[in-house]
Amino acid sequence: MDELQDEIRRLRQEIQSLHGEIDKLKGDVAENNTLLKRIWSAVNRN
């Protein structure tokens, strides 16, 4: 039973870690989208 609880705890920690990585990627994507919009606006002006 302890092994099962340890495995559940480990999986929960892994999920938390993945949530953090996903949040970082979402931030990176949003930043990239902003940069692309600025570039696109600059290209369209010329």
C-alpha positions as CSV (number, residue, x, y, z in Angstrom):
1,M,0.0,0.0,0.0
2,D,2.9,2.4,0.8
3,E,4.3,1.7,-2.7
4,L,1.0,2.7,-4.3
5,Q,0.9,5.9,-2.2
6,D,4.5,6.7,-3.1
7,E,3.7,6.2,-6.8
8,I,0.6,8.4,-6.5
9,R,2.7,11.1,-4.8
10,R,5.4,10.9,-7.4
11,L,2.8,11.1,-10.2
12,R,1.2,14.2,-8.6
13,Q,4.6,15.8,-8.4
14,E,5.2,15.0,-12.0
15,I,1.9,16.5,-13.0
16,Q,2.6,19.7,-11.0
17,S,6.0,19.9,-12.8
18,L,4.3,19.5,-16.2
19,H,1.7,22.2,-15.3
20,G,4.6,24.5,-14.6
21,E,6.2,23.7,-18.0
22,I,2.9,24.2,-19.8
23,D,2.4,27.6,-18.1
24,K,5.9,28.6,-19.2
25,L,5.2,27.5,-22.8
26,K,2.0,29.4,-22.8
27,G,3.9,32.5,-21.8
28,D,6.5,31.9,-24.5
29,V,3.8,31.5,-27.1
30,A,2.0,34.7,-26.0
31,E,5.3,36.6,-26.2
32,N,6.1,35.2,-29.7
33,N,2.6,36.1,-30.9
34,T,3.1,39.7,-29.7
35,L,6.5,39.8,-31.5
36,L,4.9,38.4,-34.7
37,K,2.1,41.0,-34.6
38,R,4.7,43.8,-34.2
39,I,6.7,42.4,-37.2
40,W,3.6,42.0,-39.3
41,S,2.5,45.5,-38.5
42,A,6.0,46.9,-39.5
43,V,6.0,44.9,-42.7
44,N,2.5,46.1,-43.7
45,R,3.5,49.7,-43.1
46,N,6.2,49.6,-45.7
